[in-house]
């Protein structure tokens, strides 16, 4: 099999890697816990690439990184949940693993994947909101990724929605992702438990017995089981999501919003309520067209698939510049905002 690429989604909680073909299909996958130091993280990435490339004849590697990248995507300037600072991650990794490596913001990678293979394909101006450890966002405007003047747009997760609110790893307080993410769900459950009695809640009993055992995934599972504490946490989550989406829509006026990321898998628990909050809080509510809001088609795989597509596009563009390919290269480059 030819033209298969390794796509790696590097999040604050986990590192997920996949071998991806040109139809966006994942052929092989690996997963690891995200290490906390630069050396350990780079060793983890090299190990994943080594293992996958030993089983498949891959032509390159794409990295979806939860952090600020320079506009040319050669340098990770800052990553709130990762140890890199002003690091030339792709070039340095390429030298170590002996393959072309290309980096992209994780939410942009998810947006590319959803636009190319998933739920954002029919949007003219589409927002892909990746909700996991934090919030990432990718905007496809008129078929092109929007990066801003310096390559860091749109950093929507760090819009302040509660002035003076919960502290955020970015250094501010009250950021949107501190109320609307997997880690935010845990904080909300802890606050709700402190504010009242939840005697009929198994989740409350678990939290009392072992506070460190509660995760966003466990809260979602409890909500599916009808746990009142978990359902209350998701009601708060939905309100925060709707509030933030209304703010974003006032600025960008997208026609389609896709909710992706790890928390996107639990969209049945909050998406209808979030749509109602969004519609009520939008400026000019009742007198303007609402964006369609839908769940992801690709789920947690979007970052890996998008990272691989970014690498594939870059490799094809390089071949095209040397006369090696034609056809859809220009369209693919436009999709990446190049």
C-alpha positions as CSV (number, residue, x, y, z in Angstrom):
1,X,0.0,0.0,0.0
2,X,1.4,3.4,-0.9
3,X,0.8,6.9,0.4
4,X,0.1,6.1,4.0
5,X,1.0,8.6,6.6
6,X,1.3,8.5,10.4
7,X,-0.9,11.1,12.1
8,X,-0.3,11.8,15.8
9,X,-2.6,13.8,18.0
10,X,-0.6,15.2,20.9
11,X,-3.0,16.3,23.6
12,X,-2.6,17.3,27.2
13,X,-3.8,13.9,28.5
14,X,-2.9,11.4,25.8
15,X,-0.8,10.9,22.6
16,X,-2.7,9.0,19.9
17,X,-1.1,7.8,16.7
18,X,-2.5,6.2,13.6
19,X,-1.5,5.1,10.1
20,X,-3.9,6.8,7.8
21,X,-4.6,6.3,4.1
22,X,-5.6,8.9,1.5
23,X,-9.4,8.2,2.1
24,X,-9.0,9.2,5.8
25,X,-9.2,5.6,7.0
26,X,-7.1,4.5,10.0
27,X,-5.3,1.3,9.4
28,X,-3.4,0.9,12.7
29,X,-3.4,2.8,16.0
30,X,-1.4,3.3,19.1
31,X,-1.9,5.3,22.3
32,X,0.2,6.6,25.2
33,X,-0.2,8.8,28.2
34,X,1.2,12.3,27.5
35,X,4.6,12.6,29.4
36,X,5.3,15.8,31.3
37,X,8.8,16.6,30.2
38,X,10.2,17.5,26.8
39,X,12.7,14.5,26.7
40,X,10.0,12.0,27.7
41,X,7.5,13.4,25.2
42,X,9.9,13.3,22.3
43,X,11.0,9.8,23.2
44,X,7.3,8.8,23.3
45,X,6.7,10.2,19.8
46,X,9.8,8.5,18.4
47,X,8.7,5.2,19.9
48,X,5.2,5.4,18.4
49,X,6.6,6.3,15.0
50,X,9.2,3.6,15.1
51,X,6.6,1.0,16.0
52,X,4.1,2.0,13.3
53,X,6.7,2.5,10.6
54,X,8.1,-1.0,11.3
55,X,4.7,-2.4,10.4
56,X,3.8,-0.1,7.5
57,X,5.7,1.6,4.6
58,X,4.9,5.2,5.6
59,X,5.9,8.3,3.6
60,X,5.7,10.9,6.4
61,X,4.4,12.0,9.8
62,X,1.9,14.7,10.7
63,X,1.7,16.1,14.2
64,X,-1.5,17.7,15.6
65,X,-0.2,19.8,18.6
66,X,-2.3,21.5,21.3
67,X,-0.4,24.8,21.3
68,X,0.6,28.0,19.6
69,X,2.6,27.4,16.4
70,X,4.3,30.0,14.2
71,X,2.4,30.8,10.9
72,X,4.8,28.5,9.0
73,X,4.2,25.8,11.6
74,X,7.9,25.2,12.1
75,X,8.0,26.2,15.7
76,X,5.8,25.5,18.8
77,X,5.9,28.8,20.6
78,X,3.8,27.8,23.6
79,X,1.6,24.9,24.6
80,X,-0.5,25.3,27.8
81,X,-0.7,21.6,28.5
82,X,2.6,20.5,26.9
83,X,6.3,21.2,27.9
84,X,7.4,22.7,24.5
85,X,8.5,26.4,24.4
86,X,9.9,27.9,21.3
87,X,10.7,24.4,20.0
88,X,11.3,23.4,16.4
89,X,9.4,20.2,17.0
90,X,8.9,19.0,13.4
91,X,12.4,19.5,12.1
92,X,14.0,18.0,15.2
93,X,11.8,15.0,15.1
94,X,12.3,14.5,11.3
95,X,16.1,14.4,12.0
96,X,15.5,11.7,14.7
97,X,13.1,9.4,12.9
98,X,14.3,9.8,9.3
99,X,10.9,10.8,7.8
100,X,9.4,14.1,6.7
101,X,7.5,15.6,9.7
102,X,4.9,18.3,9.5
103,X,3.2,20.1,12.4
104,X,-0.2,21.7,12.8
105,X,-2.4,23.1,15.6
106,X,-4.6,20.2,16.8
107,X,-7.9,22.0,16.3
108,X,-6.8,23.0,12.8
109,X,-6.0,19.4,12.0
110,X,-9.4,18.3,13.3
111,X,-11.0,21.0,11.1
112,X,-9.1,19.8,8.1
113,X,-10.3,16.2,8.8
114,X,-13.9,17.1,9.3
115,X,-13.9,19.4,6.3
116,X,-12.2,16.8,4.1
117,X,-13.8,13.6,5.3
118,X,-16.5,14.4,8.0
119,X,-19.2,16.6,9.3
120,X,-17.9,20.0,8.1
121,X,-17.8,19.1,4.4
122,X,-20.9,21.0,3.5
123,X,-20.2,24.2,5.5
124,X,-19.2,27.4,3.7
125,X,-17.8,29.0,6.8
126,X,-17.3,26.2,9.4
127,X,-16.1,26.2,13.0
128,X,-14.7,23.0,14.4
129,X,-14.6,23.1,18.2
130,X,-12.4,20.4,19.7
131,X,-13.3,19.9,23.3
132,X,-11.1,17.6,25.4
133,X,-8.6,18.5,28.1
134,X,-9.2,22.1,27.0
135,X,-10.8,23.7,24.0
136,X,-9.2,24.0,20.5
137,X,-10.8,25.7,17.5
138,X,-10.4,25.6,13.8
139,X,-12.1,27.9,11.3
140,X,-12.6,27.1,7.7
141,X,-13.7,30.3,5.9
142,X,-14.5,30.1,2.3
143,X,-12.7,26.8,2.1
144,X,-9.5,28.0,3.7
145,X,-8.1,27.6,7.2
146,X,-8.1,30.9,9.0
147,X,-4.8,31.3,11.0
148,X,-4.8,35.1,11.7
149,X,-1.8,37.3,11.1
150,X,0.7,35.4,13.3
151,X,-0.6,31.8,13.0
152,X,-2.3,31.5,16.4
153,X,-6.0,32.1,15.5
154,X,-8.5,31.2,16.6
155,X,-7.6,30.6,20.3
156,X,-11.2,30.5,21.5
157,X,-10.7,28.3,24.6
158,X,-9.0,31.2,26.4
159,X,-11.8,33.8,25.9
160,X,-12.8,34.9,29.4
161,X,-16.4,34.0,30.0
162,X,-16.3,34.4,33.9
163,X,-14.2,37.4,34.9
164,X,-12.1,36.4,38.0
165,X,-13.3,32.8,37.7
166,X,-11.4,29.5,37.8
167,X,-7.6,29.7,37.2
168,X,-6.4,28.5,33.9
169,X,-3.0,27.0,32.9
170,X,-2.6,29.9,30.4
171,X,-2.3,32.3,33.4
172,X,-5.7,34.0,33.1
173,X,-8.8,33.3,35.1
174,X,-12.3,32.4,33.9
175,X,-11.3,31.1,30.5
176,X,-14.0,29.3,28.5
177,X,-12.2,26.0,28.6
178,X,-12.3,26.1,32.4
179,X,-16.1,25.7,32.2
180,X,-16.5,23.7,29.0
181,X,-14.0,20.8,28.8
182,X,-13.4,17.4,30.2
183,X,-11.3,18.7,33.0
184,X,-13.9,21.5,33.6
185,X,-16.5,18.8,34.2
186,X,-14.5,17.5,37.1
187,X,-14.2,20.9,38.7
188,X,-17.9,21.5,38.2
189,X,-18.8,18.2,39.9
190,X,-16.5,19.1,42.9
191,X,-18.1,22.5,43.2
192,X,-21.7,21.1,43.0
193,X,-20.8,18.5,45.6
194,X,-19.6,21.2,48.0
195,X,-22.7,23.2,47.5
196,X,-25.3,20.6,48.2
197,X,-26.4,17.1,49.2
198,X,-26.4,14.4,46.5
199,X,-27.3,11.3,48.5
200,X,-28.8,9.5,45.6
201,X,-25.7,10.0,43.5
202,X,-23.2,7.1,43.1
203,X,-20.8,9.6,41.6
204,X,-20.9,11.6,44.8
205,X,-20.1,8.5,46.8
206,X,-17.2,7.7,44.5
207,X,-15.9,11.3,44.8
208,X,-16.1,11.2,48.6
209,X,-14.2,7.9,48.7
210,X,-11.5,8.8,46.2
211,X,-11.5,12.4,44.8
212,X,-8.7,11.7,42.4
213,X,-10.6,8.9,40.7
214,X,-13.2,11.1,38.9
215,X,-12.6,11.9,35.2
216,X,-14.6,13.5,32.5
217,X,-15.2,10.1,31.0
218,X,-16.5,8.7,34.3
219,X,-18.8,11.7,34.7
220,X,-20.2,11.1,31.1
221,X,-20.8,7.4,32.0
222,X,-22.6,8.4,35.2
223,X,-24.7,10.9,33.3
224,X,-25.7,8.2,30.8
225,X,-26.8,6.1,33.8
226,X,-29.0,9.0,35.1
227,X,-26.8,10.1,38.0
228,X,-28.2,13.4,39.2
229,X,-24.8,15.0,40.0
230,X,-23.4,14.1,36.6
231,X,-26.5,15.4,34.8
232,X,-26.3,18.7,36.7
233,X,-22.6,19.0,35.7
234,X,-23.6,18.5,32.1
235,X,-26.4,21.1,32.3
236,X,-23.8,23.6,33.5
237,X,-21.5,22.5,30.7
238,X,-24.2,23.0,28.1
239,X,-24.9,26.5,29.3
240,X,-21.2,27.4,29.1
241,X,-21.0,25.9,25.6
242,X,-24.0,27.8,24.4
243,X,-22.7,31.1,25.9
244,X,-19.3,30.7,24.2
245,X,-20.8,29.7,20.9
246,X,-23.0,32.8,20.9
247,X,-19.9,35.0,21.5
248,X,-18.0,33.2,18.6
249,X,-21.0,33.5,16.3
250,X,-21.3,37.2,16.9
251,X,-17.7,37.6,15.6
252,X,-17.4,35.0,12.8
253,X,-21.1,34.2,11.9
254,X,-20.4,30.6,10.8
255,X,-23.1,28.6,9.0
256,X,-21.9,25.3,10.5
257,X,-20.4,24.4,13.9
258,X,-19.0,20.9,14.6
259,X,-18.3,19.7,18.1
260,X,-15.3,17.4,18.1
261,X,-12.8,16.1,20.6
262,X,-13.1,13.6,23.4
263,X,-16.1,15.3,25.0
264,X,-17.7,15.4,21.5
265,X,-18.5,11.7,21.9
266,X,-20.9,12.5,24.8
267,X,-22.8,15.2,22.7
268,X,-26.2,13.5,23.3
269,X,-25.9,14.7,26.9
270,X,-25.6,18.4,26.2
271,X,-25.9,19.4,22.5
272,X,-29.6,20.0,22.5
273,X,-29.4,22.2,25.6
274,X,-26.4,24.0,24.2
275,X,-28.2,24.8,21.0
276,X,-31.0,26.4,23.1
277,X,-28.6,28.5,25.1
278,X,-26.8,29.6,21.9
279,X,-30.0,30.6,20.2
280,X,-31.2,32.6,23.2
281,X,-27.9,34.4,23.8
282,X,-27.0,35.3,20.2
283,X,-27.1,39.0,19.5
284,X,-30.2,39.6,17.4
285,X,-31.8,36.3,18.5
286,X,-34.9,35.6,16.6
287,X,-33.9,37.9,13.7
288,X,-30.9,36.2,12.2
289,X,-30.0,32.8,10.8
290,X,-28.7,30.3,13.3
291,X,-25.6,28.2,12.6
292,X,-26.2,24.5,12.3
293,X,-24.6,22.8,15.3
294,X,-23.8,19.1,14.9
295,X,-21.6,16.5,16.5
296,X,-18.4,15.1,15.0
297,X,-18.4,12.3,12.4
298,X,-14.8,11.4,13.1
299,X,-14.8,11.6,16.9
300,X,-11.4,11.5,18.6
301,X,-9.9,10.3,15.4
302,X,-10.2,13.8,13.7
303,X,-6.8,15.1,15.0
304,X,-4.9,12.0,13.8
305,X,-6.7,12.0,10.4
306,X,-6.2,15.7,10.0
307,X,-2.5,15.6,11.0
308,X,-2.0,12.9,8.4
309,X,-3.8,14.9,5.7
310,X,-1.7,18.0,6.5
311,X,1.4,15.9,6.0
312,X,0.1,14.3,2.8
313,X,-0.9,17.7,1.4
314,X,2.6,19.2,2.2
315,X,4.3,16.2,0.6
316,X,2.2,16.4,-2.5
317,X,2.8,20.1,-2.7
318,X,6.5,19.6,-2.6
319,X,6.3,17.0,-5.3
320,X,4.0,19.3,-7.3
321,X,6.6,22.1,-7.1
322,X,9.1,19.6,-8.7
323,X,6.6,18.5,-11.3
324,X,5.6,15.2,-9.6
325,X,1.9,15.7,-9.1
326,X,-1.0,17.7,-10.4
327,X,-4.7,17.5,-10.1
328,X,-6.0,18.6,-6.7
329,X,-2.8,20.0,-5.2
330,X,-4.0,23.6,-5.4
331,X,-7.3,22.7,-3.8
332,X,-5.6,20.8,-1.0
333,X,-3.1,23.6,-0.4
334,X,-6.0,26.1,-0.3
335,X,-7.8,23.9,2.3
336,X,-4.8,24.3,4.5
337,X,-4.6,28.1,4.0
338,X,-1.3,27.9,2.1
